[in-house]
């Protein structure tokens, strides 16, 4: 059955950034999706799927991975109380 859809989310407050689009003529389905990874890169997957080749994907990355120093724990146990 033929279909076509797309959606995208970009929320600067939460850092969510992803999208998906897909189309099919009833025999071959193709599309792509992308997601912002925790290391700052964007992963982009383009794909086709049919009854002969199955699911064939190409995965690519945009940007440079970057890592920040771990944040200190927000909670620390109280100091011991001695009687």
PyMOL Python script that loads the backbone (N, CA, C, O; Angstrom):
from pymol import cmd

cmd.read_pdbstr("""\
ATOM      1  N   UNK A   1       0.841  -1.163   0.000  1.00  0.00           N
ATOM      2  CA  UNK A   1       0.000   0.000   0.000  1.00  0.00           C
ATOM      3  C   UNK A   1       0.899   1.244   0.000  1.00  0.00           C
ATOM      4  O   UNK A   1       1.758   1.369   0.873  1.00  0.00           O
ATOM      5  N   UNK A   2       0.730   2.142  -0.929  1.00  0.00           N
ATOM      6  CA  UNK A   2       1.555   3.366  -0.979  1.00  0.00           C
ATOM      7  C   UNK A   2       1.292   4.269   0.231  1.00  0.00           C
ATOM      8  O   UNK A   2       0.173   4.343   0.740  1.00  0.00           O
ATOM      9  N   UNK A   3       2.350   4.953   0.675  1.00  0.00           N
ATOM     10  CA  UNK A   3       2.203   5.925   1.757  1.00  0.00           C
ATOM     11  C   UNK A   3       3.354   6.913   1.703  1.00  0.00           C
ATOM     12  O   UNK A   3       4.350   6.711   1.009  1.00  0.00           O
ATOM     13  N   UNK A   4       3.184   7.982   2.456  1.00  0.00           N
ATOM     14  CA  UNK A   4       4.197   9.038   2.523  1.00  0.00           C
ATOM     15  C   UNK A   4       3.983   9.780   3.841  1.00  0.00           C
ATOM     16  O   UNK A   4       2.865  10.198   4.141  1.00  0.00           O
ATOM     17  N   UNK A   5       5.062   9.948   4.641  1.00  0.00           N
ATOM     18  CA  UNK A   5       4.937  10.716   5.873  1.00  0.00           C
ATOM     19  C   UNK A   5       6.275  11.320   6.253  1.00  0.00           C
ATOM     20  O   UNK A   5       7.331  10.902   5.779  1.00  0.00           O
ATOM     21  N   UNK A   6       6.198  12.313   7.120  1.00  0.00           N
ATOM     22  CA  UNK A   6       7.410  12.954   7.633  1.00  0.00           C
ATOM     23  C   UNK A   6       7.065  13.660   8.939  1.00  0.00           C
ATOM     24  O   UNK A   6       5.942  14.126   9.129  1.00  0.00           O
ATOM     25  N   UNK A   7       8.056  13.731   9.846  1.00  0.00           N
ATOM     26  CA  UNK A   7       7.902  14.516  11.061  1.00  0.00           C
ATOM     27  C   UNK A   7       9.285  14.956  11.520  1.00  0.00           C
ATOM     28  O   UNK A   7      10.300  14.370  11.142  1.00  0.00           O
ATOM     29  N   UNK A   8       9.303  15.994  12.337  1.00  0.00           N
ATOM     30  CA  UNK A   8      10.566  16.497  12.884  1.00  0.00           C
ATOM     31  C   UNK A   8      10.291  17.142  14.239  1.00  0.00           C
ATOM     32  O   UNK A   8       9.229  17.725  14.459  1.00  0.00           O
ATOM     33  N   UNK A   9      11.262  17.029  15.143  1.00  0.00           N
ATOM     34  CA  UNK A   9      11.190  17.648  16.460  1.00  0.00           C
ATOM     35  C   UNK A   9      12.519  18.350  16.711  1.00  0.00           C
ATOM     36  O   UNK A   9      13.584  17.751  16.564  1.00  0.00           O
ATOM     37  N   UNK A  10      12.449  19.615  17.089  1.00  0.00           N
ATOM     38  CA  UNK A  10      13.650  20.351  17.500  1.00  0.00           C
ATOM     39  C   UNK A  10      13.251  21.208  18.684  1.00  0.00           C
ATOM     40  O   UNK A  10      12.526  22.192  18.538  1.00  0.00           O
ATOM     41  N   UNK A  11      13.730  20.826  19.857  1.00  0.00           N
ATOM     42  CA  UNK A  11      13.399  21.517  21.091  1.00  0.00           C
ATOM     43  C   UNK A  11      14.695  21.943  21.770  1.00  0.00           C
ATOM     44  O   UNK A  11      15.395  21.126  22.368  1.00  0.00           O
ATOM     45  N   UNK A  12      15.003  23.222  21.670  1.00  0.00           N
ATOM     46  CA  UNK A  12      16.253  23.728  22.241  1.00  0.00           C
ATOM     47  C   UNK A  12      16.303  23.579  23.762  1.00  0.00           C
ATOM     48  O   UNK A  12      17.381  23.393  24.326  1.00  0.00           O
ATOM     49  N   UNK A  13      15.164  23.658  24.422  1.00  0.00           N
ATOM     50  CA  UNK A  13      15.144  23.570  25.883  1.00  0.00           C
ATOM     51  C   UNK A  13      15.617  22.200  26.363  1.00  0.00           C
ATOM     52  O   UNK A  13      16.437  22.113  27.276  1.00  0.00           O
ATOM     53  N   UNK A  14      15.101  21.122  25.747  1.00  0.00           N
ATOM     54  CA  UNK A  14      15.472  19.762  26.172  1.00  0.00           C
ATOM     55  C   UNK A  14      16.637  19.195  25.378  1.00  0.00           C
ATOM     56  O   UNK A  14      17.245  18.209  25.793  1.00  0.00           O
ATOM     57  N   UNK A  15      16.958  19.807  24.234  1.00  0.00           N
ATOM     58  CA  UNK A  15      18.030  19.291  23.392  1.00  0.00           C
ATOM     59  C   UNK A  15      17.573  18.222  22.415  1.00  0.00           C
ATOM     60  O   UNK A  15      18.392  17.685  21.668  1.00  0.00           O
ATOM     61  N   UNK A  16      16.276  17.899  22.401  1.00  0.00           N
ATOM     62  CA  UNK A  16      15.773  16.913  21.440  1.00  0.00           C
ATOM     63  C   UNK A  16      15.841  17.474  20.030  1.00  0.00           C
ATOM     64  O   UNK A  16      15.419  18.603  19.780  1.00  0.00           O
ATOM     65  N   UNK A  17      16.372  16.680  19.113  1.00  0.00           N
ATOM     66  CA  UNK A  17      16.470  17.080  17.709  1.00  0.00           C
ATOM     67  C   UNK A  17      16.488  15.805  16.882  1.00  0.00           C
ATOM     68  O   UNK A  17      17.516  15.133  16.792  1.00  0.00           O
ATOM     69  N   UNK A  18      15.349  15.470  16.276  1.00  0.00           N
ATOM     70  CA  UNK A  18      15.280  14.263  15.461  1.00  0.00           C
ATOM     71  C   UNK A  18      14.207  14.427  14.386  1.00  0.00           C
ATOM     72  O   UNK A  18      13.323  15.276  14.500  1.00  0.00           O
ATOM     73  N   UNK A  19      14.298  13.609  13.348  1.00  0.00           N
ATOM     74  CA  UNK A  19      13.344  13.678  12.243  1.00  0.00           C
ATOM     75  C   UNK A  19      13.288  12.328  11.544  1.00  0.00           C
ATOM     76  O   UNK A  19      14.202  11.512  11.662  1.00  0.00           O
ATOM     77  N   UNK A  20      12.194  12.108  10.810  1.00  0.00           N
ATOM     78  CA  UNK A  20      12.001  10.861  10.070  1.00  0.00           C
ATOM     79  C   UNK A  20      11.107  11.175   8.883  1.00  0.00           C
ATOM     80  O   UNK A  20      10.089  11.851   9.028  1.00  0.00           O
ATOM     81  N   UNK A  21      11.484  10.686   7.712  1.00  0.00           N
ATOM     82  CA  UNK A  21      10.601  10.763   6.552  1.00  0.00           C
ATOM     83  C   UNK A  21      10.659   9.428   5.831  1.00  0.00           C
ATOM     84  O   UNK A  21      11.698   8.768   5.796  1.00  0.00           O
ATOM     85  N   UNK A  22       9.537   9.043   5.262  1.00  0.00           N
ATOM     86  CA  UNK A  22       9.458   7.739   4.618  1.00  0.00           C
ATOM     87  C   UNK A  22       8.393   7.790   3.531  1.00  0.00           C
ATOM     88  O   UNK A  22       7.370   8.458   3.676  1.00  0.00           O
ATOM     89  N   UNK A  23       8.651   7.073   2.440  1.00  0.00           N
ATOM     90  CA  UNK A  23       7.701   6.999   1.340  1.00  0.00           C
ATOM     91  C   UNK A  23       7.731   5.599   0.741  1.00  0.00           C
ATOM     92  O   UNK A  23       8.755   4.917   0.782  1.00  0.00           O
ATOM     93  N   UNK A  24       6.604   5.181   0.189  1.00  0.00           N
ATOM     94  CA  UNK A  24       6.525   3.859  -0.423  1.00  0.00           C
ATOM     95  C   UNK A  24       5.573   3.911  -1.605  1.00  0.00           C
ATOM     96  O   UNK A  24       4.541   4.580  -1.557  1.00  0.00           O
ATOM     97  N   UNK A  25       5.930   3.199  -2.663  1.00  0.00           N
ATOM     98  CA  UNK A  25       5.030   3.059  -3.808  1.00  0.00           C
ATOM     99  C   UNK A  25       4.252   1.748  -3.733  1.00  0.00           C
ATOM    100  O   UNK A  25       3.547   1.386  -4.674  1.00  0.00           O
ATOM    101  N   UNK A  26       4.380   1.051  -2.632  1.00  0.00           N
ATOM    102  CA  UNK A  26       3.730  -0.230  -2.456  1.00  0.00           C
ATOM    103  C   UNK A  26       4.673  -1.404  -2.677  1.00  0.00           C
ATOM    104  O   UNK A  26       4.383  -2.529  -2.270  1.00  0.00           O
ATOM    105  N   UNK A  27       5.799  -1.136  -3.321  1.00  0.00           N
ATOM    106  CA  UNK A  27       6.796  -2.184  -3.581  1.00  0.00           C
ATOM    107  C   UNK A  27       8.129  -1.864  -2.922  1.00  0.00           C
ATOM    108  O   UNK A  27       8.759  -2.734  -2.321  1.00  0.00           O
ATOM    109  N   UNK A  28       8.552  -0.617  -3.038  1.00  0.00           N
ATOM    110  CA  UNK A  28       9.823  -0.180  -2.464  1.00  0.00           C
ATOM    111  C   UNK A  28       9.546   0.940  -1.463  1.00  0.00           C
ATOM    112  O   UNK A  28       8.829   1.893  -1.766  1.00  0.00           O
ATOM    113  N   UNK A  29      10.121   0.812  -0.276  1.00  0.00           N
ATOM    114  CA  UNK A  29      10.018   1.845   0.744  1.00  0.00           C
ATOM    115  C   UNK A  29      11.385   2.488   0.902  1.00  0.00           C
ATOM    116  O   UNK A  29      12.399   1.792   0.952  1.00  0.00           O
ATOM    117  N   UNK A  30      11.417   3.806   0.979  1.00  0.00           N
ATOM    118  CA  UNK A  30      12.689   4.506   1.173  1.00  0.00           C
ATOM    119  C   UNK A  30      12.459   5.703   2.086  1.00  0.00           C
ATOM    120  O   UNK A  30      11.339   6.188   2.241  1.00  0.00           O
ATOM    121  N   UNK A  31      13.542   6.159   2.679  1.00  0.00           N
ATOM    122  CA  UNK A  31      13.434   7.303   3.562  1.00  0.00           C
ATOM    123  C   UNK A  31      14.709   7.560   4.316  1.00  0.00           C
ATOM    124  O   UNK A  31      15.778   7.062   3.962  1.00  0.00           O
ATOM    125  N   UNK A  32      14.580   8.351   5.367  1.00  0.00           N
ATOM    126  CA  UNK A  32      15.736   8.671   6.191  1.00  0.00           C
ATOM    127  C   UNK A  32      15.260   9.073   7.575  1.00  0.00           C
ATOM    128  O   UNK A  32      14.105   9.445   7.781  1.00  0.00           O
ATOM    129  N   UNK A  33      16.179   8.987   8.505  1.00  0.00           N
ATOM    130  CA  UNK A  33      15.941   9.541   9.828  1.00  0.00           C
ATOM    131  C   UNK A  33      17.252  10.072  10.367  1.00  0.00           C
ATOM    132  O   UNK A  33      18.333   9.625   9.984  1.00  0.00           O
ATOM    133  N   UNK A  34      17.130  11.041  11.269  1.00  0.00           N
ATOM    134  CA  UNK A  34      18.323  11.651  11.859  1.00  0.00           C
ATOM    135  C   UNK A  34      18.047  11.911  13.320  1.00  0.00           C
ATOM    136  O   UNK A  34      16.908  12.131  13.732  1.00  0.00           O
ATOM    137  N   UNK A  35      19.127  11.879  14.103  1.00  0.00           N
ATOM    138  CA  UNK A  35      18.999  12.129  15.539  1.00  0.00           C
ATOM    139  C   UNK A  35      20.273  12.796  16.044  1.00  0.00           C
ATOM    140  O   UNK A  35      21.375  12.443  15.623  1.00  0.00           O
ATOM    141  N   UNK A  36      20.119  13.755  16.941  1.00  0.00           N
ATOM    142  CA  UNK A  36      21.252  14.406  17.588  1.00  0.00           C
ATOM    143  C   UNK A  36      21.746  13.485  18.692  1.00  0.00           C
ATOM    144  O   UNK A  36      20.991  13.148  19.604  1.00  0.00           O
ATOM    145  N   UNK A  37      22.996  13.079  18.618  1.00  0.00           N
ATOM    146  CA  UNK A  37      23.578  12.159  19.599  1.00  0.00           C
ATOM    147  C   UNK A  37      24.094  12.925  20.818  1.00  0.00           C
ATOM    148  O   UNK A  37      24.361  14.123  20.721  1.00  0.00           O
ATOM    149  N   UNK A  38      24.236  12.258  21.951  1.00  0.00           N
ATOM    150  CA  UNK A  38      24.724  12.929  23.169  1.00  0.00           C
ATOM    151  C   UNK A  38      26.112  13.549  23.011  1.00  0.00           C
ATOM    152  O   UNK A  38      26.449  14.485  23.737  1.00  0.00           O
ATOM    153  N   UNK A  39      26.923  13.046  22.078  1.00  0.00           N
ATOM    154  CA  UNK A  39      28.268  13.607  21.897  1.00  0.00           C
ATOM    155  C   UNK A  39      28.286  14.808  20.954  1.00  0.00           C
ATOM    156  O   UNK A  39      29.360  15.315  20.633  1.00  0.00           O
ATOM    157  N   UNK A  40      27.113  15.275  20.500  1.00  0.00           N
ATOM    158  CA  UNK A  40      27.031  16.467  19.665  1.00  0.00           C
ATOM    159  C   UNK A  40      26.953  16.195  18.172  1.00  0.00           C
ATOM    160  O   UNK A  40      26.633  17.100  17.402  1.00  0.00           O
ATOM    161  N   UNK A  41      27.238  14.971  17.744  1.00  0.00           N
ATOM    162  CA  UNK A  41      27.126  14.645  16.322  1.00  0.00           C
ATOM    163  C   UNK A  41      25.667  14.377  15.972  1.00  0.00           C
ATOM    164  O   UNK A  41      24.845  14.098  16.845  1.00  0.00           O
ATOM    165  N   UNK A  42      25.357  14.466  14.671  1.00  0.00           N
ATOM    166  CA  UNK A  42      24.050  14.074  14.166  1.00  0.00           C
ATOM    167  C   UNK A  42      24.232  12.797  13.369  1.00  0.00           C
ATOM    168  O   UNK A  42      25.057  12.743  12.458  1.00  0.00           O
ATOM    169  N   UNK A  43      23.462  11.765  13.709  1.00  0.00           N
ATOM    170  CA  UNK A  43      23.486  10.507  12.959  1.00  0.00           C
ATOM    171  C   UNK A  43      22.362  10.567  11.933  1.00  0.00           C
ATOM    172  O   UNK A  43      21.216  10.873  12.264  1.00  0.00           O
ATOM    173  N   UNK A  44      22.712  10.267  10.670  1.00  0.00           N
ATOM    174  CA  UNK A  44      21.741  10.292   9.583  1.00  0.00           C
ATOM    175  C   UNK A  44      21.731   8.920   8.921  1.00  0.00           C
ATOM    176  O   UNK A  44      22.766   8.428   8.472  1.00  0.00           O
ATOM    177  N   UNK A  45      20.563   8.316   8.865  1.00  0.00           N
ATOM    178  CA  UNK A  45      20.396   7.004   8.248  1.00  0.00           C
ATOM    179  C   UNK A  45      19.465   7.166   7.052  1.00  0.00           C
ATOM    180  O   UNK A  45      18.331   7.621   7.206  1.00  0.00           O
ATOM    181  N   UNK A  46      19.936   6.797   5.860  1.00  0.00           N
ATOM    182  CA  UNK A  46      19.079   6.733   4.689  1.00  0.00           C
ATOM    183  C   UNK A  46      18.897   5.263   4.350  1.00  0.00           C
ATOM    184  O   UNK A  46      19.826   4.472   4.514  1.00  0.00           O
ATOM    185  N   UNK A  47      17.723   4.889   3.884  1.00  0.00           N
ATOM    186  CA  UNK A  47      17.448   3.471   3.688  1.00  0.00           C
ATOM    187  C   UNK A  47      16.473   3.223   2.547  1.00  0.00           C
ATOM    188  O   UNK A  47      15.706   4.100   2.148  1.00  0.00           O
ATOM    189  N   UNK A  48      16.531   2.005   2.040  1.00  0.00           N
ATOM    190  CA  UNK A  48      15.530   1.462   1.136  1.00  0.00           C
ATOM    191  C   UNK A  48      15.198   0.061   1.626  1.00  0.00           C
ATOM    192  O   UNK A  48      16.021  -0.603   2.255  1.00  0.00           O
ATOM    193  N   UNK A  49      13.993  -0.371   1.331  1.00  0.00           N
ATOM    194  CA  UNK A  49      13.581  -1.717   1.713  1.00  0.00           C
ATOM    195  C   UNK A  49      12.620  -2.246   0.647  1.00  0.00           C
ATOM    196  O   UNK A  49      11.697  -1.554   0.220  1.00  0.00           O
ATOM    197  N   UNK A  50      12.862  -3.488   0.232  1.00  0.00           N
ATOM    198  CA  UNK A  50      11.962  -4.153  -0.706  1.00  0.00           C
ATOM    199  C   UNK A  50      12.032  -5.659  -0.483  1.00  0.00           C
ATOM    200  O   UNK A  50      12.778  -6.135   0.373  1.00  0.00           O
ATOM    201  N   UNK A  51      11.259  -6.395  -1.249  1.00  0.00           N
ATOM    202  CA  UNK A  51      11.203  -7.850  -1.068  1.00  0.00           C
ATOM    203  C   UNK A  51      12.423  -8.566  -1.636  1.00  0.00           C
ATOM    204  O   UNK A  51      12.653  -9.731  -1.312  1.00  0.00           O
ATOM    205  N   UNK A  52      13.209  -7.896  -2.475  1.00  0.00           N
ATOM    206  CA  UNK A  52      14.372  -8.542  -3.090  1.00  0.00           C
ATOM    207  C   UNK A  52      15.648  -8.332  -2.284  1.00  0.00           C
ATOM    208  O   UNK A  52      16.389  -9.281  -2.028  1.00  0.00           O
ATOM    209  N   UNK A  53      15.903  -7.093  -1.886  1.00  0.00           N
ATOM    210  CA  UNK A  53      17.159  -6.772  -1.200  1.00  0.00           C
ATOM    211  C   UNK A  53      17.003  -6.689   0.310  1.00  0.00           C
ATOM    212  O   UNK A  53      18.001  -6.685   1.030  1.00  0.00           O
ATOM    213  N   UNK A  54      15.784  -6.622   0.799  1.00  0.00           N
ATOM    214  CA  UNK A  54      15.566  -6.438   2.232  1.00  0.00           C
ATOM    215  C   UNK A  54      15.811  -4.994   2.629  1.00  0.00           C
ATOM    216  O   UNK A  54      15.623  -4.083   1.822  1.00  0.00           O
ATOM    217  N   UNK A  55      16.224  -4.784   3.850  1.00  0.00           N
ATOM    218  CA  UNK A  55      16.480  -3.446   4.381  1.00  0.00           C
ATOM    219  C   UNK A  55      17.950  -3.105   4.150  1.00  0.00           C
ATOM    220  O   UNK A  55      18.837  -3.803   4.641  1.00  0.00           O
ATOM    221  N   UNK A  56      18.206  -2.037   3.408  1.00  0.00           N
ATOM    222  CA  UNK A  56      19.573  -1.598   3.108  1.00  0.00           C
ATOM    223  C   UNK A  56      19.716  -0.173   3.633  1.00  0.00           C
ATOM    224  O   UNK A  56      18.988   0.728   3.216  1.00  0.00           O
ATOM    225  N   UNK A  57      20.656   0.019   4.547  1.00  0.00           N
ATOM    226  CA  UNK A  57      20.818   1.327   5.183  1.00  0.00           C
ATOM    227  C   UNK A  57      22.221   1.880   4.961  1.00  0.00           C
ATOM    228  O   UNK A  57      23.194   1.132   4.860  1.00  0.00           O
ATOM    229  N   UNK A  58      22.302   3.184   4.889  1.00  0.00           N
ATOM    230  CA  UNK A  58      23.570   3.905   4.846  1.00  0.00           C
ATOM    231  C   UNK A  58      23.587   4.829   6.062  1.00  0.00           C
ATOM    232  O   UNK A  58      22.700   5.668   6.216  1.00  0.00           O
ATOM    233  N   UNK A  59      24.584   4.680   6.917  1.00  0.00           N
ATOM    234  CA  UNK A  59      24.673   5.474   8.136  1.00  0.00           C
ATOM    235  C   UNK A  59      25.812   6.478   7.988  1.00  0.00           C
ATOM    236  O   UNK A  59      26.931   6.109   7.630  1.00  0.00           O
ATOM    237  N   UNK A  60      25.523   7.738   8.263  1.00  0.00           N
ATOM    238  CA  UNK A  60      26.530   8.798   8.175  1.00  0.00           C
ATOM    239  C   UNK A  60      26.434   9.671   9.426  1.00  0.00           C
ATOM    240  O   UNK A  60      25.418   9.678  10.121  1.00  0.00           O
ATOM    241  N   UNK A  61      27.504  10.398   9.693  1.00  0.00           N
ATOM    242  CA  UNK A  61      27.554  11.287  10.855  1.00  0.00           C
ATOM    243  C   UNK A  61      27.990  12.665  10.413  1.00  0.00           C
ATOM    244  O   UNK A  61      28.859  12.808   9.553  1.00  0.00           O
ATOM    245  N   UNK A  62      27.377  13.686  11.007  1.00  0.00           N
ATOM    246  CA  UNK A  62      27.780  15.074  10.782  1.00  0.00           C
ATOM    247  C   UNK A  62      28.288  15.647  12.094  1.00  0.00           C
ATOM    248  O   UNK A  62      27.776  15.324  13.166  1.00  0.00           O
ATOM    249  N   UNK A  63      29.299  16.499  11.999  1.00  0.00           N
ATOM    250  CA  UNK A  63      29.816  17.160  13.185  1.00  0.00           C
ATOM    251  C   UNK A  63      30.949  16.383  13.826  1.00  0.00           C
ATOM    252  O   UNK A  63      31.317  15.294  13.384  1.00  0.00           O
ATOM    253  N   UNK A  64      31.488  16.966  14.873  1.00  0.00           N
ATOM    254  CA  UNK A  64      32.590  16.385  15.623  1.00  0.00           C
ATOM    255  C   UNK A  64      32.096  15.959  17.001  1.00  0.00           C
ATOM    256  O   UNK A  64      31.331  16.679  17.642  1.00  0.00           O
ATOM    257  N   UNK A  65      32.529  14.802  17.446  1.00  0.00           N
ATOM    258  CA  UNK A  65      32.172  14.341  18.784  1.00  0.00           C
ATOM    259  C   UNK A  65      32.909  15.193  19.817  1.00  0.00           C
ATOM    260  O   UNK A  65      34.094  15.484  19.657  1.00  0.00           O
ATOM    261  N   UNK A  66      32.211  15.585  20.861  1.00  0.00           N
ATOM    262  CA  UNK A  66      32.855  16.323  21.945  1.00  0.00           C
ATOM    263  C   UNK A  66      32.275  15.827  23.265  1.00  0.00           C
ATOM    264  O   UNK A  66      31.091  15.509  23.373  1.00  0.00           O
ATOM    265  N   UNK A  67      33.135  15.774  24.242  1.00  0.00           N
ATOM    266  CA  UNK A  67      32.754  15.265  25.548  1.00  0.00           C
ATOM    267  C   UNK A  67      33.134  16.292  26.598  1.00  0.00           C
ATOM    268  O   UNK A  67      34.221  16.869  26.554  1.00  0.00           O
ATOM    269  N   UNK A  68      32.232  16.516  27.541  1.00  0.00           N
ATOM    270  CA  UNK A  68      32.543  17.449  28.622  1.00  0.00           C
ATOM    271  C   UNK A  68      32.919  16.656  29.868  1.00  0.00           C
ATOM    272  O   UNK A  68      32.633  15.464  29.979  1.00  0.00           O
ATOM    273  N   UNK A  69      33.561  17.342  30.793  1.00  0.00           N
ATOM    274  CA  UNK A  69      33.962  16.695  32.047  1.00  0.00           C
ATOM    275  C   UNK A  69      32.704  16.298  32.819  1.00  0.00           C
ATOM    276  O   UNK A  69      31.694  17.000  32.760  1.00  0.00           O
ATOM    277  N   UNK A  70      32.759  15.193  33.531  1.00  0.00           N
ATOM    278  CA  UNK A  70      31.587  14.779  34.310  1.00  0.00           C
ATOM    279  C   UNK A  70      31.213  15.837  35.333  1.00  0.00           C
ATOM    280  O   UNK A  70      32.077  16.486  35.922  1.00  0.00           O
ATOM    281  N   UNK A  71      29.922  15.999  35.532  1.00  0.00           N
ATOM    282  CA  UNK A  71      29.436  16.965  36.519  1.00  0.00           C
ATOM    283  C   UNK A  71      29.515  16.342  37.900  1.00  0.00           C
ATOM    284  O   UNK A  71      29.281  15.143  38.054  1.00  0.00           O
ATOM    285  N   UNK A  72      29.843  17.149  38.915  1.00  0.00           N
ATOM    286  CA  UNK A  72      29.892  16.593  40.273  1.00  0.00           C
ATOM    287  C   UNK A  72      28.499  16.168  40.715  1.00  0.00           C
ATOM    288  O   UNK A  72      27.495  16.699  40.243  1.00  0.00           O
ATOM    289  N   UNK A  73      28.454  15.220  41.612  1.00  0.00           N
ATOM    290  CA  UNK A  73      27.175  14.725  42.127  1.00  0.00           C
ATOM    291  C   UNK A  73      26.413  15.861  42.789  1.00  0.00           C
ATOM    292  O   UNK A  73      26.994  16.673  43.508  1.00  0.00           O
ATOM    293  N   UNK A  74      25.119  15.913  42.545  1.00  0.00           N
ATOM    294  CA  UNK A  74      24.286  16.962  43.120  1.00  0.00           C
ATOM    295  C   UNK A  74      23.960  16.662  44.577  1.00  0.00           C
ATOM    296  O   UNK A  74      23.532  17.550  45.314  1.00  0.00           O
ATOM    297  N   UNK A  75      24.160  15.416  44.995  1.00  0.00           N
ATOM    298  CA  UNK A  75      23.822  15.036  46.353  1.00  0.00           C
ATOM    299  C   UNK A  75      25.069  14.530  47.057  1.00  0.00           C
ATOM    300  O   UNK A  75      25.847  13.763  46.489  1.00  0.00           O
ATOM    301  N   UNK A  76      25.250  14.949  48.258  1.00  0.00           N
ATOM    302  CA  UNK A  76      26.337  14.429  49.097  1.00  0.00           C
ATOM    303  C   UNK A  76      25.718  14.009  50.422  1.00  0.00           C
ATOM    304  O   UNK A  76      24.871  14.725  50.955  1.00  0.00           O
ATOM    305  N   UNK A  77      26.115  12.882  50.955  1.00  0.00           N
ATOM    306  CA  UNK A  77      25.538  12.457  52.232  1.00  0.00           C
ATOM    307  C   UNK A  77      25.907  13.451  53.335  1.00  0.00           C
ATOM    308  O   UNK A  77      26.949  14.101  53.256  1.00  0.00           O
ATOM    309  N   UNK A  78      25.067  13.574  54.353  1.00  0.00           N
ATOM    310  CA  UNK A  78      25.385  14.499  55.436  1.00  0.00           C
ATOM    311  C   UNK A  78      26.601  13.981  56.220  1.00  0.00           C
ATOM    312  O   UNK A  78      26.867  12.780  56.252  1.00  0.00           O
ATOM    313  N   UNK A  79      27.321  14.901  56.844  1.00  0.00           N
ATOM    314  CA  UNK A  79      28.479  14.471  57.649  1.00  0.00           C
ATOM    315  C   UNK A  79      27.983  13.640  58.833  1.00  0.00           C
ATOM    316  O   UNK A  79      26.867  13.852  59.309  1.00  0.00           O
ATOM    317  N   UNK A  80      28.782  12.713  59.304  1.00  0.00           N
ATOM    318  CA  UNK A  80      28.352  11.878  60.433  1.00  0.00           C
ATOM    319  C   UNK A  80      28.156  12.728  61.703  1.00  0.00           C
ATOM    320  O   UNK A  80      28.896  13.679  61.953  1.00  0.00           O
ATOM    321  N   UNK A  81      27.173  12.367  62.466  1.00  0.00           N
ATOM    322  CA  UNK A  81      26.898  13.063  63.736  1.00  0.00           C
ATOM    323  C   UNK A  81      27.285  12.128  64.872  1.00  0.00           C
ATOM    324  O   UNK A  81      26.803  10.997  64.944  1.00  0.00           O
ATOM    325  N   UNK A  82      28.153  12.597  65.757  1.00  0.00           N
ATOM    326  CA  UNK A  82      28.609  11.787  66.895  1.00  0.00           C
ATOM    327  C   UNK A  82      28.015  12.350  68.190  1.00  0.00           C
ATOM    328  O   UNK A  82      27.979  13.564  68.388  1.00  0.00           O
ATOM    329  N   UNK A  83      27.565  11.481  69.041  1.00  0.00           N
ATOM    330  CA  UNK A  83      26.990  11.921  70.320  1.00  0.00           C
ATOM    331  C   UNK A  83      28.048  12.020  71.384  1.00  0.00           C
ATOM    332  O   UNK A  83      27.747  12.376  72.523  1.00  0.00           O
TER     333      UNK A  83
END
""", "prot")
cmd.dss("prot")
cmd.show_as("cartoon", "prot")
cmd.util.cbc("prot")
cmd.orient("prot")
